[in-house]
Amino acid sequence: MKAALKFLVDVGVGKNVEGWLRSQGFDTTALRDIDPRMADQDAQKLASTEGRIVITMDKDFGELVYRLQQKHVGVLLLRMNDAHKDEKLTAIKSILSQYGDQLNNSFSTFRNGKLRIRK
């Protein structure tokens, strides 16, 4: 699974998630290291070009995928606006262990402890 999954982590997700993904051997790029102010559309294009799943807390990615039909490799939207960094990390660990093989080419939304995956 690890070799197949590559991630682009949006700024709001947090450094601890980025660090954990890297420590687990996932090919991970953080927007904060490239351009923290990069437009969502540009971030989505970058992720698609590099074969990366976007991990974000920004609902605008839904508009890019559904309304604007922007090409993507996958989006994992964390609807956890007031979550502590440890809560986000716990969610990512759980999602990847249970559903990692289903994230490619899907738009997944995590909210209230549940993951919805749309292909």
All heavy atoms as an XYZ file, in Angstrom:
947
protein
N       0.829     -1.191      0.000
C       0.000      0.000      0.000
C       0.875      1.257      0.000
O       0.596      2.192     -0.714
C      -0.930     -0.010      1.219
C      -1.737      1.264      1.375
S      -2.915      1.277      2.734
C      -1.847      1.331      4.153
N       1.933      1.281      0.802
C       2.739      2.481      0.951
C       3.358      2.940     -0.366
O       3.386      4.114     -0.657
C       3.825      2.274      1.993
C       3.266      2.227      3.391
C       4.347      2.023      4.399
C       3.712      1.846      5.764
N       4.641      1.481      6.765
N       3.832      1.992     -1.151
C       4.471      2.362     -2.402
C       3.465      3.004     -3.355
O       3.814      3.856     -4.156
C       5.105      1.136     -3.042
N       2.210      2.611     -3.271
C       1.205      3.096     -4.203
C       0.656      4.464     -3.818
O       0.175      5.186     -4.672
C       0.062      2.096     -4.295
N       0.706      4.816     -2.556
C       0.091      6.059     -2.107
C       1.114      7.185     -1.984
O       2.132      7.043     -1.313
C      -0.613      5.864     -0.764
C      -1.815      4.931     -0.762
C      -2.389      4.811      0.652
C      -2.883      5.403     -1.724
N       0.801      8.291     -2.659
C       1.608      9.503     -2.580
C       0.664     10.619     -2.163
O      -0.486     10.662     -2.615
C       2.224      9.808     -3.945
C       3.217      8.766     -4.402
C       3.615      8.926     -5.857
C       4.274     10.226     -6.165
N       4.752     10.339     -7.566
N       1.151     11.524     -1.333
C       0.282     12.561     -0.788
C       0.821     13.967     -1.001
O       2.029     14.187     -0.983
C       0.090     12.350      0.721
C      -0.600     11.074      1.065
C       0.117      9.998      1.563
C      -1.968     10.927      0.878
C      -0.510      8.807      1.889
C      -2.604      9.741      1.188
C      -1.881      8.677      1.696
N      -0.122     14.900     -1.155
C       0.146     16.323     -1.078
C      -0.669     16.820      0.106
O      -1.895     16.739      0.094
C      -0.278     17.049     -2.355
C      -0.079     18.565     -2.331
C       1.414     18.911     -2.272
C      -0.712     19.215     -3.547
N       0.014     17.287      1.137
C      -0.656     17.691      2.370
C      -0.839     19.211      2.381
O       0.129     19.962      2.291
C       0.143     17.227      3.613
C      -0.586     17.623      4.890
C       0.358     15.718      3.577
N      -2.091     19.629      2.478
C      -2.434     21.044      2.525
C      -1.983     21.639      3.863
O      -1.868     20.934      4.874
C      -3.944     21.208      2.336
C      -4.348     22.577      1.832
O      -3.474     23.446      1.665
O      -5.566     22.788      1.604
N      -1.773     22.936      3.884
C      -1.204     23.629      5.045
C      -2.005     23.397      6.329
O      -1.439     23.139      7.379
C      -1.061     25.141      4.752
C      -0.560     25.876      5.976
C      -0.125     25.364      3.579
N      -3.319     23.466      6.273
C      -4.135     23.358      7.475
C      -4.119     22.010      8.160
O      -4.531     21.887      9.311
N      -3.640     21.000      7.468
C      -3.658     19.643      8.032
C      -2.638     19.509      9.160
O      -2.913     18.871     10.173
C      -3.433     18.587      6.929
C      -3.345     17.192      7.518
C      -4.550     18.671      5.894
N      -1.470     20.109      8.988
C      -0.506     20.137     10.076
C       0.777     19.375      9.853
O       0.819     18.379      9.138
N       1.808     19.873     10.498
C       3.151     19.287     10.387
C       3.227     17.887     10.966
O       3.997     17.059     10.481
C       4.177     20.170     11.101
C       4.506     21.449     10.403
C       5.593     22.191     11.175
C       5.961     23.484     10.489
N       7.042     24.179     11.195
N       2.472     17.609     12.018
C       2.602     16.280     12.626
C       2.066     15.199     11.694
O       2.606     14.095     11.652
C       1.968     16.219     14.018
C       0.477     16.407     14.022
O      -0.088     17.096     13.167
N      -0.177     15.805     14.987
N       1.023     15.498     10.913
C       0.524     14.532      9.929
C       1.580     14.349      8.842
O       1.885     13.211      8.452
C      -0.834     14.978      9.335
C      -1.210     14.119      8.137
C      -1.930     14.923     10.398
N       2.142     15.444      8.354
C       3.199     15.359      7.337
C       4.346     14.482      7.832
O       4.817     13.585      7.124
C       3.757     16.751      7.023
C       2.767     17.710      6.431
C       3.229     19.163      6.521
O       4.418     19.427      6.849
O       2.401     20.052      6.259
N       4.811     14.763      9.044
C       5.931     14.008      9.609
C       5.620     12.543      9.787
O       6.456     11.683      9.493
N       4.417     12.242     10.256
C       4.038     10.842     10.454
C       3.974     10.101      9.120
O       4.487      8.980      9.016
C       2.699     10.729     11.184
C       2.329      9.301     11.412
C       2.776      8.490     12.409
C       1.476      8.496     10.597
N       2.244      7.225     12.264
C       1.441      7.208     11.152
C       0.740      8.751      9.442
C       0.705      6.163     10.603
C       0.005      7.715      8.885
C      -0.008      6.436      9.467
N       3.369     10.719      8.104
C       3.292     10.070      6.788
C       4.695      9.741      6.279
O       4.948      8.629      5.813
C       2.563     10.966      5.786
C       1.059     11.110      5.994
C       0.511     12.244      5.129
C       0.330      9.817      5.696
N       5.596     10.693      6.400
C       6.980     10.460      5.950
C       7.640      9.353      6.766
O       8.338      8.505      6.218
C       7.781     11.747      6.043
C       7.392     12.764      4.994
C       8.228     14.033      5.097
N       7.856     14.971      4.057
C       7.520     16.241      4.285
N       7.559     16.733      5.513
N       7.177     17.029      3.289
N       7.407      9.356      8.072
C       8.026      8.341      8.930
C       7.517      6.934      8.612
O       8.198      5.954      8.903
C       7.779      8.664     10.414
O       6.454      8.338     10.793
N       6.334      6.858      8.010
C       5.762      5.565      7.639
C       6.148      5.141      6.226
O       5.690      4.114      5.731
C       4.237      5.607      7.763
C       3.742      5.870      9.172
C       4.278      4.849     10.156
O       4.048      3.656     10.017
N       5.015      5.309     11.150
N       6.956      5.955      5.562
C       7.452      5.607      4.238
C       6.592      6.097      3.083
O       6.850      5.742      1.930
N       5.592      6.915      3.357
C       4.766      7.449      2.285
C       5.499      8.596      1.590
O       6.121      9.437      2.247
C       3.428      7.972      2.827
C       2.504      6.895      3.315
C       2.349      6.694      4.677
C       1.806      6.095      2.430
C       1.491      5.703      5.147
C       0.950      5.109      2.886
C       0.794      4.910      4.248
N       5.413      8.641      0.273
C       5.958      9.735     -0.527
C       5.046     10.942     -0.268
O       3.902     10.962     -0.705
C       5.961      9.334     -1.998
C       6.583     10.380     -2.897
O       6.637     11.560     -2.509
O       6.989     10.010     -4.016
N       5.539     11.913      0.477
C       4.711     13.024      0.952
C       5.346     14.365      0.623
O       6.515     14.596      0.924
C       4.524     12.916      2.481
O       3.957     11.638      2.791
C       3.622     14.005      3.011
N       4.544     15.229      0.014
C       4.936     16.606     -0.248
C       4.001     17.504      0.547
O       2.796     17.276      0.579
C       4.827     16.934     -1.756
O       5.724     16.108     -2.472
C       5.153     18.390     -2.026
N       4.559     18.513      1.190
C       3.760     19.449      1.975
C       3.700     20.792      1.250
O       4.735     21.315      0.840
C       4.368     19.625      3.359
N       2.497     21.314      1.092
C       2.355     22.626      0.459
C       3.124     23.699      1.209
O       3.639     24.627      0.595
C       0.882     23.027      0.372
C       0.150     22.573     -0.880
C      -1.267     23.091     -0.887
C       0.875     22.993     -2.134
N       3.232     23.576      2.529
C       3.957     24.579      3.308
C       5.419     24.667      2.868
O       6.043     25.704      3.021
C       3.846     24.313      4.812
C       4.806     23.302      5.358
C       4.787     23.152      6.879
N       3.533     22.586      7.358
C       2.592     23.279      8.021
N       2.784     24.542      8.293
N       1.503     22.694      8.422
N       5.967     23.576      2.308
C       7.361     23.568      1.860
C       7.522     24.127      0.446
O       8.630     24.477      0.043
C       7.924     22.155      1.902
C       7.966     21.592      3.313
O       8.011     22.395      4.284
O       7.932     20.353      3.462
N       6.434     24.169     -0.311
C       6.484     24.648     -1.700
C       6.031     26.100     -1.763
O       6.779     26.975     -2.166
C       5.576     23.792     -2.602
C       6.017     22.335     -2.573
C       5.581     24.315     -4.035
C       5.024     21.399     -3.227
N       4.772     26.322     -1.383
C       4.175     27.654     -1.383
C       2.916     27.604     -0.520
O       1.873     27.155     -0.994
C       3.832     28.091     -2.803
C       3.163     29.465     -2.854
O       2.972     30.098     -1.781
O       2.823     29.913     -3.964
N       3.005     28.040      0.734
C       1.861     27.960      1.634
C       0.630     28.717      1.136
O      -0.477     28.434      1.557
C       2.359     28.571      2.943
C       3.835     28.584      2.841
C       4.180     28.597      1.389
N       0.827     29.646      0.229
C      -0.298     30.435     -0.294
C      -0.738     29.993     -1.681
O      -1.492     30.709     -2.349
C       0.078     31.906     -0.319
C       0.270     32.460      1.075
C       0.483     33.945      1.030
N       0.538     34.469      2.394
C       1.285     35.472      2.761
N       2.041     36.080      1.875
N       1.272     35.896      4.004
N      -0.269     28.839     -2.133
C      -0.633     28.348     -3.459
C      -2.154     28.226     -3.578
O      -2.822     27.746     -2.674
C       0.011     26.973     -3.711
C      -0.276     26.414     -5.103
S       0.472     24.775     -5.359
C       2.203     25.200     -5.417
N      -2.686     28.664     -4.714
C      -4.120     28.558     -4.966
C      -4.541     27.090     -5.001
O      -3.776     26.229     -5.459
C      -4.462     29.229     -6.298
N      -5.750     26.821     -4.521
C      -6.248     25.440     -4.479
C      -6.196     24.778     -5.854
O      -5.826     23.615     -5.977
C      -7.687     25.399     -3.949
C      -7.775     25.827     -2.499
O      -6.745     25.822     -1.801
O      -8.893     26.150     -2.071
N      -6.580     25.519     -6.875
C      -6.590     24.956     -8.227
C      -5.179     24.555     -8.656
O      -4.990     23.496     -9.260
C      -7.183     25.969     -9.202
C      -7.513     25.359    -10.546
C      -8.460     26.227    -11.354
O      -8.907     27.275    -10.908
N      -8.767     25.781    -12.547
N      -4.190     25.362     -8.327
C      -2.801     25.037     -8.662
C      -2.306     23.845     -7.851
O      -1.571     22.992     -8.359
C      -1.891     26.246     -8.430
C      -2.212     27.400     -9.380
O      -2.757     27.143    -10.473
O      -1.932     28.557     -9.017
N      -2.712     23.787     -6.586
C      -2.331     22.653     -5.740
C      -2.922     21.361     -6.296
O      -2.250     20.326     -6.345
C      -2.795     22.878     -4.304
N      -4.178     21.419     -6.736
C      -4.834     20.237     -7.302
C      -4.137     19.785     -8.581
O      -3.927     18.603     -8.798
C      -6.319     20.532     -7.561
C      -7.101     19.337     -8.049
C      -7.133     18.216     -7.036
O      -7.339     18.436     -5.856
N      -6.898     17.011     -7.490
N      -3.751     20.741     -9.410
C      -3.037     20.409    -10.655
C      -1.693     19.760    -10.346
O      -1.302     18.788    -10.978
C      -2.832     21.655    -11.512
C      -4.079     22.109    -12.225
C      -3.808     23.372    -13.036
C      -5.092     23.891    -13.634
N      -4.928     25.203    -14.274
N      -0.969     20.327     -9.363
C       0.324     19.774     -8.960
C       0.151     18.334     -8.474
O       0.895     17.434     -8.878
C       0.946     20.637     -7.861
C       2.223     20.097     -7.222
C       3.360     20.062     -8.237
C       2.611     20.941     -6.019
N      -0.838     18.128     -7.614
C      -1.083     16.785     -7.079
C      -1.409     15.802     -8.200
O      -0.893     14.681     -8.225
C      -2.219     16.825     -6.057
N      -2.231     16.224     -9.127
C      -2.613     15.355    -10.237
C      -1.405     15.016    -11.113
O      -1.185     13.858    -11.466
C      -3.706     16.027    -11.069
O      -4.109     15.204    -12.115
N      -0.617     16.027    -11.423
C       0.574     15.826    -12.254
C       1.555     14.852    -11.604
O       2.148     14.017    -12.274
C       1.285     17.176    -12.502
O       0.371     18.046    -13.173
C       2.533     17.009    -13.334
N       1.688     14.938    -10.270
C       2.645     14.090     -9.551
C       2.023     12.791     -9.038
O       2.699     12.004     -8.370
C       3.251     14.871     -8.380
C       4.113     16.033     -8.839
C       4.819     16.733     -7.701
O       4.615     16.364     -6.520
O       5.604     17.665     -7.991
N       0.754     12.564     -9.326
C       0.089     11.334     -8.884
C      -0.141     11.282     -7.386
O      -0.024     10.221     -6.768
N      -0.485     12.427     -6.794
C      -0.651     12.518     -5.344
C      -2.113     12.705     -4.941
O      -2.856     13.408     -5.602
C       0.152     13.702     -4.787
C       1.635     13.548     -4.986
C       2.408     14.711     -4.376
N       3.817     14.566     -4.674
C       4.633     13.746     -4.025
N       4.184     13.031     -3.023
N       5.900     13.646     -4.361
N      -2.466     12.114     -3.821
C      -3.759     12.317     -3.188
C      -3.629     13.562     -2.311
O      -2.685     13.667     -1.525
C      -4.156     11.103     -2.325
C      -4.333      9.868     -3.200
C      -5.416     11.393     -1.512
C      -4.438      8.572     -2.417
N      -4.556     14.489     -2.446
C      -4.542     15.697     -1.631
C      -5.203     15.387     -0.284
O      -6.299     14.842     -0.235
C      -5.311     16.848     -2.314
C      -5.392     18.066     -1.393
C      -4.669     17.222     -3.637
N      -4.531     15.726      0.792
C      -5.137     15.684      2.128
C      -5.352     17.134      2.531
O      -4.397     17.911      2.594
C      -4.248     14.969      3.168
C      -3.955     13.535      2.730
C      -4.934     14.976      4.541
C      -3.023     12.778      3.666
N      -6.608     17.493      2.772
C      -6.941     18.895      3.020
C      -8.071     19.029      4.029
O      -8.766     18.051      4.324
C      -7.336     19.587      1.691
O      -7.500     20.983      1.913
C      -8.605     18.974      1.100
N      -8.238     20.238      4.506
C      -9.387     20.578      5.346
C     -10.238     21.629      4.629
O     -11.184     22.151      5.182
C      -8.900     21.094      6.694
C      -8.159     20.018      7.476
S      -7.654     20.556      9.103
C      -9.228     20.728      9.904
N      -9.900     21.905      3.390
C     -10.508     22.965      2.600
C     -11.597     22.410      1.682
O     -11.314     21.672      0.735
C      -9.409     23.644      1.779
C      -9.861     24.865      1.035
O     -11.085     25.052      0.865
O      -8.991     25.628      0.585
N     -12.836     22.794      1.935
C     -13.979     22.306      1.158
C     -13.937     22.754     -0.303
O     -14.631     22.178     -1.142
C     -15.298     22.754      1.790
C     -15.552     22.140      3.149
C     -16.894     22.557      3.694
C     -16.818     23.988      4.198
N     -18.031     24.438      4.859
N     -13.129     23.754     -0.622
C     -13.045     24.231     -2.007
C     -12.576     23.142     -2.973
O     -12.858     23.201     -4.167
C     -12.112     25.436     -2.117
C     -12.682     26.679     -1.448
O     -13.911     26.718     -1.214
O     -11.907     27.599     -1.149
N     -11.884     22.144     -2.470
C     -11.439     21.056     -3.346
C     -12.629     20.276     -3.893
O     -12.570     19.718     -4.979
C     -10.442     20.146     -2.625
C      -9.064     20.740     -2.556
C      -8.697     21.566     -1.503
C      -8.141     20.514     -3.558
C      -7.441     22.147     -1.440
C      -6.871     21.081     -3.515
C      -6.526     21.901     -2.454
N     -13.714     20.230     -3.153
C     -14.937     19.594     -3.648
C     -15.473     20.314     -4.869
O     -15.903     19.691     -5.846
N     -15.434     21.632     -4.836
C     -15.887     22.419     -5.985
C     -14.984     22.165     -7.186
O     -15.455     22.032     -8.319
C     -15.898     23.906     -5.643
C     -16.385     24.754     -6.797
C     -16.583     26.217     -6.437
O     -16.818     26.527     -5.263
O     -16.500     27.034     -7.358
N     -13.680     22.096     -6.958
C     -12.743     21.838     -8.061
C     -13.031     20.495     -8.725
O     -13.003     20.382     -9.951
C     -11.302     21.856     -7.551
C     -10.754     23.187     -7.046
C      -9.363     23.002     -6.472
C     -10.747     24.226     -8.149
N     -13.299     19.487     -7.915
C     -13.507     18.136     -8.435
C     -14.890     17.983     -9.065
O     -15.027     17.465    -10.166
C     -13.298     17.083     -7.324
C     -13.760     15.712     -7.764
C     -11.826     17.046     -6.909
N     -15.919     18.431     -8.372
C     -17.285     18.171     -8.833
C     -17.827     19.218     -9.792
O     -18.354     18.886    -10.848
C     -18.230     18.001     -7.638
C     -17.952     16.713     -6.909
C     -17.372     16.713     -5.649
C     -18.221     15.487     -7.499
C     -17.091     15.531     -4.993
C     -17.941     14.305     -6.860
C     -17.376     14.324     -5.599
O     -17.084     13.147     -4.960
N     -17.715     20.482     -9.450
C     -18.306     21.513    -10.298
C     -17.411     21.825    -11.497
O     -17.874     21.943    -12.618
C     -18.585     22.785     -9.507
C     -19.480     23.768    -10.290
C     -19.899     24.966     -9.469
N     -18.847     25.933     -9.228
C     -18.379     26.795    -10.133
N     -18.851     26.810    -11.346
N     -17.430     27.640     -9.796
N     -16.114     21.963    -11.253
C     -15.182     22.324    -12.324
C     -14.575     21.106    -13.031
O     -13.821     21.264    -13.980
C     -14.073     23.223    -11.772
C     -14.552     24.543    -11.153
C     -13.374     25.331    -10.596
C     -15.330     25.374    -12.162
N     -14.899     19.918    -12.533
C     -14.438     18.665    -13.159
C     -12.914     18.616    -13.321
O     -12.405     18.087    -14.292
C     -15.105     18.476    -14.532
C     -16.621     18.459    -14.489
C     -17.153     17.158    -13.931
O     -16.868     16.103    -14.465
N     -17.909     17.228    -12.847
N     -12.199     19.179    -12.327
C     -10.736     19.164    -12.406
C     -10.227     17.749    -12.157
O     -10.676     17.065    -11.247
C     -10.146     20.147    -11.398
C      -8.684     20.417    -11.652
C      -8.172     21.619    -10.874
O      -8.924     22.470    -10.442
N      -6.860     21.682    -10.711
N      -9.281     17.355    -12.982
C      -8.686     16.029    -12.876
C      -8.007     15.872    -11.511
O      -7.413     16.818    -10.995
C      -7.653     15.889    -14.001
C      -7.092     14.512    -14.179
C      -6.202     14.512    -15.402
C      -5.026     13.611    -15.151
N      -4.002     13.684    -16.162
N      -8.113     14.672    -10.945
C      -7.467     14.415     -9.656
C      -7.111     12.948     -9.525
O      -7.639     12.097    -10.227
C      -8.373     14.854     -8.497
C      -9.579     13.990     -8.310
N      -9.605     12.934     -7.432
C     -10.784     14.029     -8.911
C     -10.796     12.346     -7.507
N     -11.527     12.994     -8.384
N      -6.196     12.676     -8.605
C      -5.792     11.307     -8.286
C      -6.521     10.835     -7.034
O      -6.661      9.660     -6.781
C      -4.252     11.248     -8.101
C      -3.795      9.875     -7.644
C      -3.568     11.622     -9.394
N      -7.007     11.804     -6.268
C      -7.741     11.521     -5.040
C      -7.698     12.726     -4.133
O      -6.748     13.508     -4.170
N      -8.758     12.887     -3.355
C      -8.820     13.953     -2.361
C      -9.351     13.343     -1.075
O     -10.338     12.598     -1.099
C      -9.752     15.107     -2.809
C      -9.896     16.143     -1.693
C      -9.242     15.765     -4.088
N      -8.690     13.635      0.018
C      -9.166     13.246      1.341
C      -9.447     14.541      2.098
O      -8.525     15.270      2.459
C      -8.126     12.399      2.074
C      -8.425     12.055      3.538
C      -9.780     11.368      3.682
C      -7.322     11.182      4.110
N     -10.732     14.832      2.265
C     -11.179     16.049      2.930
C     -11.479     15.734      4.389
O     -12.345     14.911      4.693
C     -12.432     16.600      2.243
C     -13.134     17.779      2.919
C     -12.215     18.994      2.998
C     -14.416     18.118      2.169
N     -10.741     16.378      5.278
C     -10.966     16.217      6.715
C     -11.880     17.343      7.183
O     -11.490     18.498      7.176
C      -9.640     16.277      7.477
C      -8.567     15.267      7.091
C      -7.292     15.537      7.879
C      -9.047     13.850      7.305
N     -13.092     16.997      7.554
C     -14.036     17.990      8.080
C     -13.884     17.994      9.597
O     -14.702     17.448     10.324
C     -15.472     17.630      7.665
C     -15.734     17.584      6.177
C     -15.727     18.952      5.514
N     -16.631     19.902      6.126
C     -17.909     20.065      5.812
N     -18.453     19.327      4.877
N     -18.642     20.960      6.437
N     -12.792     18.569     10.061
C     -12.409     18.556     11.474
C     -11.903     19.941     11.863
O     -10.806     20.088     12.387
C     -11.304     17.519     11.707
C     -11.612     16.123     11.236
S     -10.183     15.004     11.420
C     -10.077     14.885     13.196
N     -12.696     20.975     11.627
C     -12.230     22.356     11.761
C     -11.646     22.718     13.116
O     -10.679     23.446     13.193
C     -13.353     23.318     11.389
C     -13.709     23.210      9.925
O     -12.921     22.724      9.118
N     -14.897     23.646      9.561
N     -12.215     22.237     14.190
C     -11.723     22.601     15.521
C     -10.863     21.508     16.152
O     -10.584     21.549     17.342
C     -12.905     22.925     16.450
C     -13.675     24.146     15.957
O     -13.035     25.065     15.409
O     -14.906     24.169     16.108
N     -10.437     20.562     15.347
C      -9.695     19.419     15.873
C      -8.271     19.808     16.267
O      -7.615     20.613     15.611
C      -9.654     18.295     14.850
N      -7.797     19.201     17.335
C      -6.414     19.322     17.781
C      -5.539     18.509     16.829
O      -6.008     17.559     16.202
C      -6.316     18.790     19.219
C      -4.979     18.976     19.835
N      -3.988     18.028     19.738
C      -4.458     20.011     20.536
C      -2.902     18.465     20.377
N      -3.167     19.664     20.870
N      -4.262     18.847     16.742
C      -3.364     18.145     15.821
C      -3.330     16.639     16.081
O      -3.225     15.846     15.143
C      -1.958     18.736     15.875
C      -1.269     18.599     17.212
C       0.098     19.240     17.191
C       0.784     19.043     18.517
N       2.144     19.568     18.506
N      -3.441     16.215     17.342
C      -3.434     14.782     17.651
C      -4.690     14.087     17.127
O      -4.638     12.933     16.714
C      -3.300     14.551     19.156
C      -1.956     15.015     19.695
O      -0.979     15.076     18.906
O      -1.872     15.335     20.891
N      -5.815     14.786     17.134
C      -7.059     14.211     16.601
C      -6.947     13.988     15.092
O      -7.402     12.967     14.569
C      -8.251     15.122     16.887
C      -8.609     15.220     18.364
C      -9.693     16.262     18.589
O      -9.349     17.442     18.796
O     -10.879     15.881     18.543
N      -6.342     14.943     14.401
C      -6.145     14.800     12.952
C      -5.233     13.616     12.658
O      -5.506     12.824     11.757
C      -5.550     16.076     12.358
C      -6.471     17.262     12.405
C      -5.790     18.456     11.761
C      -6.074     19.724     12.493
N      -5.310     20.858     11.984
N      -4.161     13.502     13.422
C      -3.228     12.402     13.207
C      -3.902     11.060     13.474
O      -3.737     10.121     12.696
C      -1.989     12.572     14.090
C      -0.917     11.496     13.930
C      -0.447     11.378     12.485
C       0.256     11.792     14.853
N      -4.669     10.967     14.539
C      -5.399      9.727     14.845
C      -6.342      9.373     13.703
O      -6.444      8.206     13.301
C      -6.175      9.874     16.174
O      -5.231     10.096     17.217
C      -6.985      8.629     16.481
N      -7.025     10.375     13.161
C      -7.949     10.136     12.043
C      -7.195      9.615     10.826
O      -7.627      8.645     10.191
C      -8.704     11.418     11.703
N      -6.069     10.233     10.487
C      -5.278      9.802      9.325
C      -4.797      8.366      9.504
O      -4.884      7.547      8.582
C      -4.086     10.758      9.087
C      -4.579     12.118      8.612
C      -3.078     10.161      8.111
C      -5.224     12.127      7.243
N      -4.295      8.045     10.679
C      -3.833      6.670     10.941
C      -4.960      5.672     10.732
O      -4.773      4.629     10.106
C      -3.293      6.552     12.370
C      -1.971      7.242     12.599
C      -1.556      7.115     14.060
C      -0.243      7.774     14.356
N       0.150      7.649     15.777
N      -6.121      5.974     11.267
C      -7.274      5.086     11.149
C      -7.729      4.952      9.692
O      -7.971      3.848      9.206
C      -8.422      5.629     12.009
O      -9.583      4.861     11.830
N      -7.827      6.074      8.998
C      -8.269      6.061      7.596
C      -7.315      5.226      6.745
O      -7.749      4.383      5.960
C      -8.369      7.496      7.054
C      -9.546      8.235      7.707
C      -8.513      7.495      5.533
C      -9.515      9.741      7.522
N      -6.027      5.443      6.906
C      -5.062      4.716      6.077
C      -5.033      3.230      6.408
O      -4.902      2.400      5.508
C      -3.672      5.333      6.199
C      -3.530      6.714      5.565
C      -2.114      7.241      5.748
C      -3.895      6.683      4.094
N      -5.175      2.881      7.672
C      -5.135      1.461      8.022
C      -6.390      0.729      7.544
O      -6.312     -0.422      7.124
C      -4.941      1.265      9.526
O      -6.087      1.663     10.232
N      -7.528      1.394      7.570
C      -8.777      0.736      7.184
C      -9.142      0.911      5.709
O      -9.758      0.013      5.121
C      -9.936      1.280      8.026
C      -9.820      0.957      9.503
C     -10.972      1.572     10.282
O     -12.124      1.307     10.004
N     -10.642      2.406     11.256
N      -8.809      2.060      5.127
C      -9.303      2.384      3.790
C      -8.226      2.818      2.803
O      -8.552      3.280      1.710
C     -10.333      3.522      3.883
C     -11.457      3.241      4.825
C     -11.483      3.824      6.096
C     -12.499      2.392      4.465
C     -12.520      3.570      6.977
C     -13.542      2.131      5.340
C     -13.544      2.725      6.587
O     -14.572      2.463      7.457
N      -6.963      2.686      3.175
C      -5.878      3.162      2.322
C      -5.947      2.659      0.898
O      -5.658      3.397     -0.042
N      -6.389      1.428      0.709
C      -6.462      0.849     -0.625
C      -7.623      1.389     -1.454
O      -7.739      1.088     -2.639
C      -6.549     -0.677     -0.538
C      -7.761     -1.156      0.245
O      -8.336     -0.368      1.029
O      -8.139     -2.323      0.068
N      -8.484      2.212     -0.868
C      -9.646      2.747     -1.580
C      -9.538      4.247     -1.875
O     -10.449      4.827     -2.465
C     -10.917      2.509     -0.756
C     -11.206      1.040     -0.495
C     -12.393      0.874      0.425
O     -13.442      1.455      0.188
N     -12.225      0.106      1.488
N      -8.450      4.883     -1.470
C      -8.345      6.339     -1.588
C      -7.971      6.832     -2.980
O      -8.361      7.929     -3.369
C      -7.342      6.879     -0.566
C      -7.703      6.678      0.902
C      -6.589      7.220      1.793
C      -9.032      7.322      1.245
N      -7.211      6.043     -3.737
C      -6.838      6.468     -5.083
C      -8.076      6.656     -5.942
O      -9.005      5.853     -5.901
C      -5.899      5.448     -5.752
C      -4.452      5.726     -5.453
O      -4.024      6.865     -5.342
N      -3.672      4.670     -5.326
N      -8.066      7.750     -6.714
C      -9.148      8.060     -7.652
C     -10.513      8.183     -6.993
O     -11.533      7.834     -7.593
C      -9.183      7.029     -8.787
C      -7.873      7.000     -9.533
O      -7.363      8.032     -9.941
N      -7.300      5.825     -9.674
N     -10.532      8.659     -5.763
C     -11.806      8.873     -5.082
C     -11.788     10.216     -4.355
O     -10.733     10.780     -4.109
C     -12.091      7.742     -4.097
O     -11.161      7.759     -3.041
N     -12.980     10.704     -4.054
C     -13.111     11.899     -3.216
C     -13.675     11.398     -1.900
O     -14.812     10.928     -1.844
C     -14.064     12.922     -3.853
C     -14.009     14.259     -3.162
C     -13.238     15.282     -3.670
C     -14.718     14.485     -1.991
C     -13.159     16.521     -3.031
C     -14.661     15.707     -1.342
C     -13.882     16.726     -1.864
N     -12.869     11.467     -0.855
C     -13.247     10.916      0.441
C     -13.411     12.043      1.452
O     -12.608     12.962      1.499
C     -12.171      9.947      0.933
O     -11.935      8.948     -0.043
N     -14.458     11.944      2.245
C     -14.734     12.954      3.256
C     -14.824     12.289      4.616
O     -15.603     11.354      4.809
C     -16.068     13.673      2.960
O     -16.028     14.199      1.635
C     -16.306     14.810      3.948
N     -13.994     12.776      5.555
C     -14.020     12.271      6.928
C     -14.710     13.306      7.798
O     -14.296     14.470      7.849
C     -12.594     12.027      7.431
C     -12.546     11.478      8.826
C     -12.763     10.128      9.058
C     -12.286     12.303      9.900
C     -12.722      9.612     10.340
C     -12.248     11.803     11.189
C     -12.467     10.451     11.408
N     -15.780     12.869      8.463
C     -16.545     13.776      9.316
C     -17.209     12.984     10.427
O     -17.766     11.914     10.183
C     -17.606     14.476      8.477
C     -18.387     15.507      9.234
C     -19.378     16.166      8.306
N     -19.855     17.389      8.909
C     -20.631     18.245      8.304
N     -21.024     18.029      7.080
N     -21.036     19.329      8.929
N     -17.137     13.509     11.636
C     -17.777     12.872     12.794
C     -17.382     11.403     12.943
O     -18.223     10.548     13.229
C     -19.301     13.003     12.714
C     -19.757     14.446     12.740
O     -19.131     15.294     13.371
N     -20.835     14.735     12.040
N     -16.111     11.118     12.706
C     -15.605      9.766     12.894
C     -15.939      8.789     11.777
O     -15.638      7.608     11.885
N     -16.527      9.274     10.679
C     -16.915      8.388      9.575
C     -16.301      8.874      8.273
O     -16.152     10.072      8.045
C     -18.437      8.348      9.440
C     -19.085      7.730     10.646
C     -20.587      7.620     10.458
C     -21.133      6.916     11.697
N     -22.460      7.266     12.028
N     -15.985      7.907      7.414
C     -15.393      8.218      6.115
C     -16.370      7.844      5.012
O     -16.865      6.732      4.961
C     -14.083      7.447      5.924
C     -13.310      7.768      4.649
C     -12.736      9.173      4.702
C     -12.197      6.769      4.426
N     -16.630      8.801      4.136
C     -17.450      8.541      2.944
C     -16.527      8.598      1.744
O     -15.811      9.582      1.538
C     -18.554      9.601      2.807
C     -19.447      9.348      1.594
C     -20.514     10.405      1.468
N     -19.863     11.663      1.132
C     -20.392     12.854      1.330
N     -21.566     12.970      1.898
N     -19.739     13.950      0.980
N     -16.544      7.544      0.933
C     -15.671      7.445     -0.237
C     -16.533      7.449     -1.492
O     -17.425      6.613     -1.638
C     -14.827      6.146     -0.187
C     -13.956      6.145      1.065
C     -13.979      6.026     -1.440
C     -13.248      4.832      1.316
N     -16.259      8.401     -2.371
C     -16.948      8.457     -3.668
C     -15.930      8.249     -4.756
O     -14.959      8.976     -4.831
C     -17.593      9.827     -3.878
C     -18.755     10.121     -3.012
C     -19.375     11.410     -3.496
N     -20.244     11.980     -2.505
C     -20.693     13.216     -2.556
N     -20.334     14.018     -3.531
N     -21.507     13.677     -1.623
N     -16.181      7.298     -5.616
C     -15.290      7.016     -6.748
C     -15.621      7.931     -7.906
O     -16.718      8.387     -8.078
C     -15.398      5.563     -7.188
C     -14.759      4.601     -6.198
C     -13.289      4.719     -6.216
C     -12.616      3.773     -5.253
N     -11.217      3.990     -5.140
